């Protein structure tokens, strides 16, 4: 069910009087209203059952973009006319006065409620939301410090600081003073932290870096130093064990592959060894998506650990002696991957060959999955797949990257890859009456053009007979 009655939305009335309400009831009611707005926004508001007056001139104008604008206007107008939705910012204005009574947990709930309505009438109330966030920032940094009874920083924990940082970033609020204060508090109290909190903090920091990169010339940016990153990594792998969930472990490896190159080489190797040992112990508990992220992340980690570039990293892996841990990950991925997503499989194949990982036993299942579902790819990705298979075949035929295999196995691999290319050409012949030049260019380069069967068009004379 994806639809909701317009009459039901319009008749929702507020059941709380703002004149006499304490902080606990106000916060709970505000959360319920914001949750309700979020749920209503997920549905399509139905039109009334009684048809309106039909006007032929107006009906002609409603076609195309005009019709879409009218439907959007109807949906927004129903939300604006509702009394319950109109009062949501009155609740926030009342909540601003009661901020000292909320405490750290209440402010977190308030920010989460504000996050729920971020798409509700965004253009009109953008300034109101920014004002609420600025008021909360002013209370946290200045107003609460001089309050002896409700001092914000005396009753806050490290987990609350991490979640505050996450909520402000999710609400797209990047005040330099506030972000700098929260990050410094996490750094100063890292010895009291839990590994899960640090992983959440690092994930939020990565989101912050990706969001603010488009605003660097307008907003000052807060950056973590090498010592801070090193300290966070050490606390996550405290006592040689990872006390985190599988998803958090996957996020940690991804973050280490992105920011681990900024720490000294000895510590990179130490973190790498401990991570590999932990993943080997718990390898059967990870989902195919986690294993896929591990594969991509460990390609990056191998590159910066061995001080090689992204495209010239042939020193750590070849076909005859592939990296054993990557081989384990590929074997696990091939066994447990049930839901085949062709574009993701193509992405893994592309990253493997770019990082000079040519083990056919690991890539065999991925290549055949793509070949069997090649019809789901667009033309650009089809050409990309043909190029990758031809590249892998060329590596085995020419003996590049130090390949030393039995001759019979090399011939078998060559025959299989040649058959895959032949099947791709057969698919192109079957789909196109006249093969596009983009495919012809690729097939000419890989000496496959002779397999194309051009269907001759009838002459004009034949058409006239």
C-alpha positions in Angstrom: 0.0 0.0 0.0 1.6 3.2 -1.2 -1.4 5.6 -1.2 -3.2 7.5 1.6 -6.4 9.5 1.5 -6.2 13.2 1.2 -9.2 13.6 3.5 -7.3 11.7 6.2 -4.3 13.9 6.0 -6.4 17.1 6.0 -8.4 16.2 9.1 -5.4 15.4 11.3 -5.7 17.8 14.3 -3.2 18.6 17.1 -4.1 17.1 20.4 -1.6 19.0 22.6 -1.9 22.5 24.0 1.5 24.3 23.9 0.6 26.7 26.8 0.9 24.1 29.5 3.3 21.3 28.6 6.6 20.1 30.2 9.8 19.3 28.3 9.3 15.5 28.4 5.8 15.6 26.9 6.8 18.3 24.3 9.8 16.2 23.1 7.7 13.0 22.8 4.9 14.8 20.9 7.4 16.5 18.6 9.0 13.2 17.8 5.6 11.7 17.0 4.6 14.6 14.7 7.9 14.5 12.8 7.7 10.7 12.4 4.1 11.2 11.1 5.2 13.8 8.6 8.0 11.5 7.4 5.6 8.5 7.0 3.0 10.7 5.1 5.8 11.9 2.8 6.5 8.3 1.7 2.9 7.9 0.4 1.1 9.3 -2.6 -1.9 11.4 -1.6 -4.9 10.3 -3.5 -7.2 12.7 -5.4 -10.9 13.0 -4.3 -13.3 10.4 -5.6 -15.8 13.1 -6.9 -14.4 14.4 -10.2 -14.1 18.1 -10.6 -15.7 20.3 -13.3 -14.2 19.4 -16.7 -12.9 22.4 -18.7 -11.5 21.6 -22.1 -9.3 24.6 -22.3 -7.8 24.0 -18.8 -7.4 20.3 -19.6 -5.2 21.1 -22.6 -2.9 23.3 -20.6 -2.4 20.6 -17.9 -0.6 18.3 -20.3 3.2 17.8 -20.0 5.1 19.7 -17.3 2.1 21.8 -16.3 0.2 18.7 -15.1 3.2 17.5 -13.0 3.4 20.9 -11.4 -0.2 20.9 -10.5 0.0 17.4 -8.9 3.0 18.5 -6.8 1.2 21.7 -5.8 -1.8 19.6 -4.7 0.3 17.4 -2.5 2.2 20.3 -0.9 -1.0 22.3 -0.5 -2.6 19.5 1.4 0.4 19.3 3.8 0.4 23.0 4.3 -3.3 23.3 5.1 -3.1 20.6 7.8 -3.1 22.1 11.3 -0.8 19.5 12.7 1.8 20.0 10.1 1.6 23.8 10.4 2.4 23.7 14.1 5.6 21.6 13.8 7.8 24.7 13.8 5.8 26.1 16.7 6.9 23.0 18.6 10.5 23.6 17.7 10.2 27.2 18.9 8.9 26.0 22.2 11.6 23.4 22.3 14.3 26.0 21.9 13.2 27.6 25.2 13.4 24.3 27.0 16.8 23.2 25.7 18.4 23.3 29.2 15.8 20.8 30.5 16.4 18.4 27.6 20.1 17.6 28.3 22.4 15.9 25.8 20.0 13.0 25.1 17.0 15.3 24.5 19.0 17.5 22.1 20.0 14.3 20.2 16.3 13.4 19.9 15.5 16.9 18.8 18.1 16.8 16.0 16.8 13.4 14.9 13.3 14.8 14.7 14.6 17.7 12.6 16.3 15.2 10.3 13.0 13.4 9.7 11.3 16.6 8.3 14.2 17.7 6.1 12.2 17.2 2.9 9.0 18.7 4.3 8.3 22.1 2.6 12.1 22.5 2.2 12.2 25.6 0.1 9.9 27.6 2.3 11.3 26.6 5.7 15.0 26.3 4.9 15.8 29.4 7.0 13.7 28.1 9.9 15.7 24.9 10.1 19.0 26.8 9.9 17.9 29.1 12.7 17.0 26.1 14.9 20.4 24.5 14.3 22.2 27.8 15.0 20.3 28.2 18.2 21.3 24.7 19.4 24.9 25.5 18.5 24.8 28.7 20.5 23.4 26.9 23.5 26.0 24.1 23.3 29.0 26.4 22.9 28.1 29.5 24.9 24.9 29.6 26.8 25.2 26.3 28.7 28.7 26.9 29.9 27.7 29.6 32.4 24.7 27.6 33.7 25.6 25.9 37.0 22.5 23.8 37.1 22.2 22.7 33.5 25.8 22.6 32.3 25.7 20.7 29.0 29.3 19.5 29.1 29.1 18.1 32.6 26.5 15.5 31.8 27.6 14.4 28.4 29.3 11.1 27.5 31.6 10.3 24.6 28.8 8.3 22.9 26.6 11.4 23.0 29.4 13.6 21.4 29.8 11.1 18.6 26.1 11.0 17.9 25.8 14.8 18.1 28.6 15.0 15.5 26.7 12.5 13.3 23.3 14.4 13.7 24.8 17.8 12.8 26.5 16.3 9.7 23.3 14.5 8.6 21.4 17.8 8.9 24.0 19.4 6.6 25.3 21.8 9.3 29.0 22.5 9.1 29.8 25.2 11.5 33.6 25.3 12.0 33.5 26.2 15.7 30.9 23.4 16.6 32.6 20.7 14.4 36.0 21.6 15.8 34.7 21.5 19.4 33.1 18.1 18.9 36.1 16.5 17.2 38.5 17.8 19.9 36.3 16.4 22.6 36.4 13.0 20.9 40.2 13.2 20.6 40.7 14.3 24.2 38.5 11.5 25.6 39.5 8.7 23.2 40.8 6.5 26.1 37.2 6.2 27.4 35.8 5.2 24.0 34.3 2.0 22.7 35.5 0.7 19.3 31.9 1.0 17.9 31.8 4.7 18.8 35.1 5.3 17.0 34.0 3.5 13.9 30.8 5.6 13.8 32.9 8.7 14.3 35.2 7.8 11.4 32.3 7.0 9.1 30.7 10.4 9.9 34.0 12.1 9.4 34.3 10.6 5.9 30.7 11.8 5.1 31.7 15.3 6.4 34.8 15.3 4.1 32.7 14.2 1.1 30.0 16.8 1.7 32.2 19.8 2.5 34.6 19.3 -0.5 32.2 21.4 -2.6 32.1 24.2 -0.1 35.8 24.5 0.8 36.1 28.0 -0.6 33.2 29.2 1.5 33.5 27.2 4.8 36.5 26.4 6.9 37.3 22.7 7.1 38.3 20.6 10.1 40.9 17.9 9.3 42.2 15.0 11.5 45.9 14.8 12.0 48.0 11.7 11.4 48.5 11.2 15.2 44.7 11.4 15.7 44.0 8.8 13.0 46.7 6.5 14.4 45.2 6.8 17.9 41.8 5.9 16.6 43.0 2.9 14.7 44.9 1.6 17.8 41.9 2.0 20.0 39.7 0.1 17.5 42.1 -2.9 17.6 42.7 -2.7 21.3 43.9 -5.9 22.9 44.4 -7.5 19.5 40.6 -8.0 19.1 37.8 -6.3 17.2 34.9 -5.8 19.6 32.6 -4.6 16.7 29.9 -5.9 14.5 30.4 -7.3 11.0 29.0 -4.1 9.4 31.3 -2.0 11.6 34.3 -4.2 10.6 33.5 -3.7 7.0 33.3 0.1 7.5 36.5 0.1 9.4 38.4 -1.7 6.6 36.9 0.7 4.0 38.0 3.7 6.1 41.4 2.3 6.6 41.8 1.8 2.9 41.0 5.4 2.3 42.9 7.1 5.2 45.4 4.5 6.2 48.1 5.8 3.8 48.5 8.8 6.1 50.0 6.8 9.0 53.6 5.3 9.2 54.3 2.1 7.3 55.0 -0.1 10.3 51.7 0.7 11.8 49.9 0.1 8.5 51.4 -3.4 8.4 50.4 -4.1 12.0 46.8 -3.0 11.5 46.7 -5.0 8.2 47.9 -8.2 9.9 45.5 -8.0 12.7 42.6 -7.2 10.4 43.4 -10.2 8.2 43.7 -12.5 11.2 40.3 -11.4 12.5 38.6 -11.7 9.1 40.0 -15.2 8.6 38.5 -16.3 11.9 35.1 -14.9 11.2 34.9 -15.2 7.4 31.7 -17.3 7.4 29.7 -14.6 9.2 30.0 -12.0 6.5 27.5 -11.3 3.7 28.4 -11.2 0.0 28.2 -7.4 0.1 30.7 -7.3 3.0 33.1 -9.6 1.2 32.8 -7.5 -2.0 33.8 -4.4 0.1 36.7 -6.3 1.6 38.0 -7.2 -1.8 37.9 -3.7 -3.1 39.4 -2.3 0.1 42.2 -4.7 0.3 43.3 -3.9 -3.2 43.7 -0.3 -2.1 45.5 -1.4 1.1 48.0 -3.6 -0.8 48.8 -0.6 -3.0 49.7 1.9 -0.3 51.4 -0.7 1.9 53.8 -1.8 -0.7 54.3 1.8 -2.0 53.0 1.1 -5.5 50.7 3.2 -7.6 47.2 2.2 -8.4 47.9 1.1 -12.0 51.4 -0.3 -11.5 51.0 -2.7 -8.6 52.2 -5.9 -10.1 54.8 -6.6 -7.4 52.5 -8.0 -4.9 50.3 -10.4 -7.0 50.6 -12.6 -10.0 48.8 -15.6 -11.4 51.3 -18.3 -10.3 51.5 -17.1 -6.7 48.3 -15.0 -6.0 47.8 -13.3 -2.7 46.4 -16.0 -0.5 44.0 -13.8 1.5 42.5 -12.3 -1.7 42.1 -15.8 -3.0 40.2 -16.8 0.2 37.9 -13.7 -0.2 37.2 -14.5 -3.9 36.4 -18.1 -3.1 34.0 -17.0 -0.3 32.4 -14.4 -2.5 31.8 -16.9 -5.3 30.3 -19.5 -3.0 27.9 -17.1 -1.1 26.9 -14.7 -3.9 23.3 -15.7 -4.8 21.8 -12.4 -5.9 24.0 -11.6 -9.0 24.2 -7.8 -9.8 25.9 -7.6 -13.2 27.3 -4.0 -12.8 28.8 -4.8 -9.4 30.4 -8.0 -10.8 31.8 -5.9 -13.7 33.2 -3.4 -11.1 35.0 -6.2 -9.2 36.5 -7.6 -12.4 37.6 -4.2 -13.5 39.3 -3.5 -10.1 41.0 -6.9 -10.1 42.6 -6.5 -13.5 43.6 -2.9 -12.8 45.4 -4.1 -9.7 47.1 -6.9 -11.7 45.2 -9.7 -10.1 44.8 -12.3 -12.9 44.0 -15.5 -11.0 41.5 -17.3 -13.4 40.2 -19.6 -10.7 39.0 -16.6 -8.6 37.6 -14.6 -11.6 36.0 -17.5 -13.4 32.6 -17.4 -11.7 32.4 -13.6 -12.0 33.2 -13.6 -15.7 30.5 -16.2 -16.5 27.9 -14.4 -14.4 28.5 -11.3 -16.5 28.5 -13.2 -19.7 25.2 -14.9 -18.9 23.6 -11.6 -18.0 25.2 -9.3 -20.6 21.8 -8.2 -21.9 21.3 -6.2 -18.7 24.4 -4.0 -19.4 24.3 -0.9 -21.4 26.6 -0.6 -24.5 29.4 1.2 -22.7 29.6 -1.6 -20.1 29.4 -4.3 -22.8 32.4 -2.8 -24.6 34.1 -2.6 -21.2 33.5 -6.3 -20.5 34.8 -7.3 -23.9 38.0 -5.3 -23.4 38.5 -6.8 -19.9 38.1 -10.4 -21.2 40.5 -9.7 -24.1 43.0 -8.2 -21.7 42.9 -11.2 -19.5 43.3 -13.6 -22.5 46.2 -11.5 -23.8 48.0 -11.8 -20.4 47.8 -15.6 -20.4 48.8 -15.9 -24.1 51.8 -13.6 -23.8 53.0 -14.7 -20.4 53.0 -11.2 -18.9 53.2 -10.5 -15.1 55.5 -13.5 -14.5 52.9 -16.2 -15.4 54.3 -19.7 -15.1 51.5 -22.3 -15.5 51.2 -25.7 -17.1 50.7 -25.5 -20.8 47.5 -27.5 -20.8 45.9 -25.2 -18.2 47.0 -22.1 -20.2 45.4 -23.6 -23.3 42.2 -24.4 -21.4 42.0 -20.8 -20.1 42.6 -19.4 -23.6 39.8 -21.6 -25.0 37.3 -20.6 -22.3 38.0 -16.9 -22.7 37.9 -17.2 -26.5 34.5 -18.9 -26.2 33.2 -16.1 -23.9 34.3 -13.5 -26.5 32.6 -15.5 -29.2 29.3 -15.6 -27.2 29.5 -11.9 -26.7 29.9 -11.4 -30.5 27.0 -13.8 -31.1 24.8 -11.7 -28.8 25.7 -8.5 -30.7 24.9 -10.2 -34.0 21.5 -11.3 -32.7 20.6 -7.9 -31.2 21.7 -5.6 -34.0 20.8 -5.7 -37.6 23.6 -3.2 -38.3 26.3 -3.4 -35.7 27.1 0.0 -34.2 30.6 1.5 -34.9 31.4 1.5 -31.2 31.3 -2.3 -31.2 33.0 -2.6 -34.6 36.0 -0.6 -33.4 36.4 -2.8 -30.3 36.1 -6.1 -32.3 38.5 -4.9 -34.9 41.1 -4.1 -32.3 40.8 -7.6 -30.7 40.6 -9.3 -34.2 37.0 -10.5 -33.7 35.5 -8.5 -36.6 35.4 -11.6 -38.9 32.8 -13.2 -36.6 30.2 -10.4 -37.3 27.5 -11.4 -39.7 26.3 -8.3 -41.5 22.7 -8.6 -42.7 22.5 -7.1 -46.1 19.7 -4.6 -46.7 17.5 -5.1 -49.9 18.3 -3.0 -52.9 15.9 -0.4 -54.2 15.3 -2.5 -57.3 14.3 -5.5 -55.2 11.9 -3.3 -53.2 10.2 -2.1 -56.4 9.6 -5.6 -57.8 
